[in-house]
């Protein structure tokens, strides 16, 4: 039985990507603040639904603040990915969450509770899971390892062993 072993080009070296540092702490701070504010929303809605109709105003104000903090989280996640060297998916996640929260606010103001409530549960759940991830050690890992040619690139050699 023959096997093919593929080796890297002789003129390449393994280069590790830079680990996120300060940008990770910025993302952690904004994601945690965002998470706390998002968790407060159903509490404020519950107070309103229990008969304290004045609680609708803080629910509305908090929604506007959440939208602002969501934009800050998006900016922090972009900085975390570039130039911070972190993964790219948190930026995509933060953009999707920002759009979902905008839709959530719109559904709340129009009174479309059939969309507003399940979307709110999804937003809270997604943000809590994101906060847990960003606070764990996996968020410190760099995006990926790269191979960078040190000399003129040559094709990979394929050797056959028996």
Backbone as CSV, one residue per row, in Angstrom:
resi,resn,N_x,N_y,N_z,CA_x,CA_y,CA_z,C_x,C_y,C_z
1,UNK,0.845,-1.179,0.000,0.000,0.000,0.000,0.879,1.226,0.000
2,UNK,0.584,2.179,-0.863,1.361,3.401,-0.958,0.597,4.548,-0.309
3,UNK,1.348,5.407,0.373,0.759,6.611,0.965,1.505,7.817,0.444
4,UNK,0.815,8.894,0.279,1.457,10.138,-0.144,1.598,11.050,1.071
5,UNK,2.815,11.485,1.316,3.081,12.440,2.390,3.323,13.806,1.764
6,UNK,2.539,14.785,2.140,2.707,16.132,1.607,3.445,16.953,2.648
7,UNK,4.565,17.556,2.233,5.340,18.401,3.140,5.273,19.830,2.650
8,UNK,5.502,20.747,3.556,5.485,22.160,3.192,6.684,22.472,2.310
9,UNK,6.593,23.562,1.598,7.686,24.002,0.751,8.926,24.257,1.589
10,UNK,10.120,24.028,1.025,11.332,24.250,1.801,11.496,25.699,2.244
11,UNK,10.942,26.638,1.532,11.143,28.048,1.859,10.034,28.660,2.693
12,UNK,9.327,27.884,3.493,8.241,28.467,4.284,8.501,28.255,5.758
13,UNK,7.981,29.157,6.560,8.094,29.045,8.009,6.725,29.223,8.620
14,UNK,6.519,28.625,9.769,5.240,28.745,10.457,5.235,30.058,11.229
15,UNK,4.186,30.847,11.009,4.041,32.130,11.677,2.739,32.098,12.456
16,UNK,2.784,32.460,13.704,1.561,32.481,14.491,0.961,33.872,14.450
17,UNK,-0.339,33.903,14.416,-1.043,35.180,14.416,-0.949,35.804,15.809
18,UNK,-1.080,37.100,15.862,-1.020,37.821,17.123,-2.238,37.511,17.964
19,UNK,-2.037,37.349,19.272,-3.147,37.061,20.183,-3.848,38.366,20.549
20,UNK,-5.180,38.326,20.636,-5.903,39.526,21.052,-5.581,39.866,22.505
21,UNK,-5.411,41.132,22.798,-5.095,41.567,24.161,-6.091,42.615,24.632
22,UNK,-5.742,43.875,24.426,-6.601,44.972,24.855,-7.941,44.986,24.150
23,UNK,-7.951,44.569,22.903,-9.222,44.543,22.174,-10.160,43.492,22.748
24,UNK,-9.589,42.406,23.279,-10.423,41.381,23.916,-11.065,41.947,25.179
25,UNK,-10.303,42.703,25.963,-10.871,43.291,27.188,-11.952,44.315,26.857
26,UNK,-11.767,45.070,25.787,-12.807,46.006,25.350,-14.069,45.245,24.946
27,UNK,-13.907,44.163,24.203,-15.054,43.348,23.795,-15.728,42.722,25.004
28,UNK,-14.936,42.223,25.952,-15.514,41.642,27.166,-16.338,42.662,27.939
29,UNK,-15.820,43.867,28.085,-16.535,44.906,28.849,-17.839,45.291,28.158
30,UNK,-17.783,45.539,26.852,-19.001,45.961,26.152,-20.016,44.827,26.060
31,UNK,-19.545,43.594,25.845,-20.473,42.458,25.761,-21.150,42.207,27.105
32,UNK,-20.400,42.354,28.193,-20.988,42.149,29.524,-22.019,43.221,29.833
33,UNK,-21.690,44.490,29.543,-22.657,45.578,29.746,-23.895,45.350,28.892
34,UNK,-23.677,44.989,27.645,-24.795,44.714,26.732,-25.651,43.571,27.279
35,UNK,-24.988,42.521,27.770,-25.719,41.383,28.330,-26.567,41.763,29.534
36,UNK,-26.011,42.570,30.429,-26.777,43.014,31.605,-27.998,43.832,31.197
37,UNK,-27.814,44.702,30.222,-28.933,45.534,29.767,-30.006,44.698,29.080
38,UNK,-29.575,43.698,28.312,-30.527,42.826,27.611,-31.319,41.990,28.611
39,UNK,-30.648,41.515,29.666,-31.341,40.731,30.694,-32.343,41.598,31.457
40,UNK,-32.079,42.894,31.587,-32.999,43.796,32.284,-34.311,43.994,31.506
41,UNK,-34.273,43.826,30.195,-35.477,44.077,29.387,-36.668,43.207,29.775
42,UNK,-36.535,41.882,29.863,-37.707,41.096,30.251,-38.151,41.376,31.688
43,UNK,-37.212,41.782,32.542,-37.594,42.147,33.913,-38.475,43.391,33.882
44,UNK,-38.059,44.392,33.110,-38.869,45.614,32.991,-40.212,45.329,32.327
45,UNK,-40.225,44.431,31.349,-41.495,44.055,30.710,-42.394,43.331,31.696
46,UNK,-41.804,42.487,32.536,-42.591,41.764,33.546,-43.209,42.706,34.560
47,UNK,-42.471,43.739,34.941,-43.021,44.739,35.872,-44.216,45.438,35.220
48,UNK,-44.079,45.777,33.948,-45.176,46.415,33.214,-46.392,45.482,33.145
49,UNK,-46.144,44.220,32.808,-47.254,43.269,32.674,-47.899,42.907,34.007
50,UNK,-47.207,43.164,35.117,-47.795,42.894,36.433,-48.702,44.034,36.893
51,UNK,-48.830,45.061,36.087,-49.779,46.122,36.400,-49.165,47.483,36.650
52,UNK,-47.870,47.601,36.706,-47.227,48.908,36.887,-46.946,49.494,35.509
53,UNK,-47.924,50.213,35.000,-47.872,50.676,33.623,-46.810,51.743,33.383
54,UNK,-46.283,52.339,34.452,-45.196,53.301,34.302,-43.882,52.622,33.910
55,UNK,-43.782,51.312,34.053,-42.556,50.583,33.733,-42.324,50.467,32.230
56,UNK,-43.301,50.833,31.417,-43.117,50.781,29.967,-42.087,51.816,29.515
57,UNK,-42.044,52.964,30.192,-41.068,54.007,29.836,-39.627,53.531,30.061
58,UNK,-39.265,52.963,31.226,-37.893,52.451,31.374,-37.563,51.317,30.390
59,UNK,-38.560,50.512,30.064,-38.367,49.445,29.077,-37.991,50.052,27.725
60,UNK,-38.657,51.124,27.357,-38.398,51.814,26.097,-37.032,52.508,26.108
61,UNK,-36.716,53.180,27.197,-35.421,53.868,27.302,-34.281,52.856,27.270
62,UNK,-34.442,51.753,27.984,-33.408,50.720,27.996,-33.211,50.132,26.600
63,UNK,-34.287,49.992,25.840,-34.169,49.475,24.469,-33.318,50.401,23.612
64,UNK,-33.503,51.707,23.771,-32.696,52.668,23.021,-31.235,52.591,23.441
65,UNK,-30.988,52.463,24.735,-29.614,52.338,25.226,-28.977,51.035,24.752
66,UNK,-29.759,49.973,24.715,-29.258,48.690,24.221,-28.804,48.820,22.771
67,UNK,-29.569,49.535,21.984,-29.200,49.738,20.585,-27.852,50.455,20.479
68,UNK,-27.635,51.440,21.340,-26.363,52.178,21.337,-25.210,51.273,21.771
69,UNK,-25.403,50.531,22.851,-24.353,49.635,23.340,-24.098,48.519,22.331
70,UNK,-25.122,48.107,21.605,-24.960,47.094,20.567,-24.031,47.594,19.464
71,UNK,-24.137,48.861,19.101,-23.223,49.442,18.109,-21.793,49.469,18.640
72,UNK,-21.637,49.770,19.931,-20.311,49.774,20.542,-19.748,48.347,20.551
73,UNK,-20.590,47.360,20.847,-20.145,45.964,20.813,-19.715,45.580,19.407
74,UNK,-20.439,46.032,18.409,-20.065,45.747,17.027,-18.689,46.343,16.715
75,UNK,-18.472,47.593,17.116,-17.167,48.222,16.890,-16.058,47.482,17.647
76,UNK,-16.330,47.094,18.882,-15.331,46.370,19.678,-15.016,45.012,19.058
77,UNK,-16.025,44.341,18.497,-15.781,43.028,17.887,-14.999,43.163,16.584
78,UNK,-15.182,44.267,15.868,-14.376,44.512,14.666,-12.927,44.775,15.068
79,UNK,-12.719,45.561,16.121,-11.355,45.803,16.608,-10.718,44.528,17.137
80,UNK,-11.499,43.680,17.761,-11.011,42.396,18.265,-10.501,41.536,17.106
81,UNK,-11.241,41.535,15.993,-10.836,40.733,14.833,-9.683,41.393,14.086
82,UNK,-9.801,42.685,13.873,-8.766,43.422,13.152,-8.650,44.792,13.767
83,UNK,-7.583,45.183,14.285,-6.244,44.637,14.213,-5.892,43.678,15.341
84,UNK,-6.838,43.331,16.208,-6.556,42.529,17.389,-6.120,41.107,17.144
85,UNK,-6.419,40.552,15.983,-6.007,39.183,15.679,-6.979,38.123,16.158
86,UNK,-8.132,38.527,16.685,-9.126,37.567,17.149,-9.938,37.017,15.993
87,UNK,-10.888,36.187,16.335,-11.730,35.551,15.320,-12.675,36.568,14.679
88,UNK,-13.169,36.212,13.500,-14.048,37.107,12.741,-15.521,36.954,13.107
89,UNK,-15.933,35.754,13.546,-17.357,35.502,13.747,-17.992,36.408,14.801
90,UNK,-17.291,36.891,15.851,-17.958,37.806,16.781,-18.446,39.099,16.113
91,UNK,-17.724,39.568,15.093,-18.172,40.764,14.381,-19.447,40.476,13.589
92,UNK,-19.495,39.311,12.946,-20.698,38.920,12.199,-21.865,38.732,13.164
93,UNK,-21.591,38.070,14.294,-22.622,37.865,15.319,-23.145,39.204,15.831
94,UNK,-22.244,40.129,16.144,-22.653,41.432,16.686,-23.475,42.232,15.684
95,UNK,-23.128,42.130,14.406,-23.927,42.802,13.373,-25.321,42.201,13.296
96,UNK,-25.403,40.875,13.295,-26.714,40.203,13.242,-27.550,40.555,14.470
97,UNK,-26.911,40.599,15.633,-27.633,40.941,16.860,-28.119,42.390,16.826
98,UNK,-27.295,43.290,16.319,-27.697,44.688,16.191,-28.927,44.816,15.294
99,UNK,-28.933,44.091,14.186,-30.088,44.133,13.281,-31.323,43.516,13.932
100,UNK,-31.131,42.414,14.648,-32.256,41.769,15.341,-32.827,42.691,16.413
101,UNK,-31.966,43.402,17.121,-32.452,44.328,18.150,-33.193,45.512,17.538
102,UNK,-32.757,45.962,16.378,-33.506,47.012,15.678,-34.890,46.542,15.293
103,UNK,-34.964,45.312,14.805,-36.266,44.725,14.466,-37.107,44.544,15.735
104,UNK,-36.455,44.141,16.810,-37.130,43.960,18.092,-37.768,45.272,18.563
105,UNK,-37.035,46.352,18.461,-37.561,47.663,18.859,-38.755,48.030,17.985
106,UNK,-38.628,47.811,16.678,-39.735,48.115,15.766,-40.982,47.310,16.078
107,UNK,-40.807,46.036,16.352,-41.957,45.185,16.689,-42.588,45.604,18.016
108,UNK,-41.790,46.078,18.947,-42.325,46.547,20.223,-43.162,47.806,20.059
109,UNK,-42.654,48.754,19.280,-43.400,50.000,19.084,-44.678,49.809,18.279
110,UNK,-44.682,48.815,17.380,-45.911,48.562,16.615,-46.869,47.639,17.357
111,UNK,-46.445,47.087,18.483,-47.312,46.218,19.277,-47.420,44.804,18.742
112,UNK,-46.504,44.401,17.870,-46.526,43.058,17.304,-45.842,42.097,18.277
113,UNK,-46.571,41.701,19.326,-46.005,40.867,20.383,-45.725,39.440,19.924
114,UNK,-46.385,38.994,18.854,-46.140,37.650,18.335,-44.704,37.512,17.809
115,UNK,-44.105,38.601,17.398,-42.702,38.603,16.967,-41.813,39.155,18.080
116,UNK,-42.287,40.188,18.769,-41.500,40.893,19.780,-41.033,39.960,20.911
117,UNK,-41.908,39.137,21.426,-41.556,38.292,22.575,-40.605,37.162,22.182
118,UNK,-40.886,36.353,21.144,-39.916,35.297,20.793,-38.565,35.863,20.326
119,UNK,-38.593,36.973,19.614,-37.345,37.588,19.184,-36.556,38.091,20.394
120,UNK,-37.260,38.617,21.381,-36.605,39.053,22.610,-35.946,37.904,23.346
121,UNK,-36.610,36.767,23.410,-36.028,35.578,24.043,-34.775,35.154,23.285
122,UNK,-34.824,35.207,21.977,-33.664,34.839,21.161,-32.498,35.791,21.370
123,UNK,-32.790,37.081,21.432,-31.735,38.088,21.637,-31.067,37.887,22.997
124,UNK,-31.870,37.701,24.045,-31.322,37.509,25.393,-30.465,36.243,25.431
125,UNK,-30.975,35.159,24.895,-30.240,33.897,24.906,-28.927,34.017,24.133
126,UNK,-28.984,34.589,22.947,-27.783,34.716,22.114,-26.724,35.575,22.797
127,UNK,-27.135,36.680,23.392,-26.164,37.561,24.030,-25.546,36.917,25.268
128,UNK,-26.337,36.180,26.031,-25.791,35.502,27.219,-24.770,34.446,26.793
129,UNK,-25.080,33.673,25.760,-24.142,32.661,25.267,-22.864,33.350,24.767
130,UNK,-23.002,34.480,24.099,-21.840,35.223,23.608,-20.987,35.737,24.762
131,UNK,-21.619,36.258,25.800,-20.872,36.750,26.963,-20.102,35.608,27.615
132,UNK,-20.722,34.453,27.739,-20.029,33.297,28.318,-18.812,32.949,27.468
133,UNK,-18.967,32.928,26.148,-17.841,32.603,25.275,-16.729,33.639,25.411
134,UNK,-17.081,34.918,25.377,-16.051,35.961,25.368,-15.303,36.030,26.703
135,UNK,-15.915,35.566,27.783,-15.247,35.572,29.080,-14.393,34.323,29.305
136,UNK,-14.536,33.334,28.461,-13.759,32.099,28.606,-12.427,32.204,27.866
137,UNK,-11.569,31.245,28.080,-10.226,31.260,27.517,-10.146,31.141,26.006
138,UNK,-11.147,30.536,25.379,-11.117,30.368,23.932,-11.081,31.667,23.165
139,UNK,-11.579,32.722,23.758,-11.583,34.023,23.079,-10.174,34.603,22.968
140,UNK,-9.226,34.091,23.762,-7.847,34.586,23.708,-7.060,33.988,22.554
141,UNK,-7.549,32.887,21.993,-6.808,32.243,20.910,-6.790,33.118,19.672
142,UNK,-5.657,33.128,18.962,-5.592,33.915,17.724,-6.472,33.307,16.640
143,UNK,-6.704,34.091,15.616,-7.588,33.676,14.527,-7.135,32.368,13.899
144,UNK,-5.872,32.255,13.453,-5.347,31.025,12.862,-3.851,31.171,12.669
145,UNK,-3.238,30.073,12.354,-1.812,30.081,12.042,-1.656,30.207,10.530
146,UNK,-0.632,30.899,10.125,-0.406,31.140,8.709,0.944,30.564,8.291
147,UNK,1.062,30.169,7.043,2.350,29.827,6.467,2.765,30.986,5.586
148,UNK,3.955,31.505,5.844,4.428,32.638,5.060,5.729,32.232,4.382
149,UNK,5.826,32.416,3.073,7.061,32.056,2.391,8.198,32.985,2.828
150,UNK,9.380,32.405,3.045,10.552,33.195,3.409,11.417,33.459,2.197
151,UNK,11.286,32.652,1.189,12.053,32.837,-0.032,11.097,32.693,-1.198
152,UNK,11.637,32.480,-2.358,10.809,32.305,-3.535,9.927,31.079,-3.357
153,UNK,8.602,31.215,-3.537,7.716,30.073,-3.295,7.987,28.942,-4.279
154,UNK,7.998,27.729,-3.738,8.142,26.528,-4.564,6.959,25.624,-4.290
155,UNK,6.564,24.807,-5.226,5.408,23.933,-4.984,5.727,22.895,-3.927
156,UNK,4.692,22.423,-3.272,4.834,21.381,-2.242,5.340,20.096,-2.902
157,UNK,6.189,19.387,-2.152,6.715,18.126,-2.665,5.839,16.985,-2.177
158,UNK,5.614,16.034,-3.037,4.858,14.840,-2.662,5.829,13.666,-2.731
159,UNK,6.012,13.039,-1.598,6.883,11.856,-1.568,6.040,10.638,-1.343
160,UNK,6.436,9.548,-1.912,5.682,8.318,-1.762,6.456,7.377,-0.869
161,UNK,5.758,6.806,0.078,6.368,5.808,0.950,5.663,4.481,0.755
162,UNK,6.382,3.437,0.997,5.810,2.099,0.762,5.516,1.416,2.039
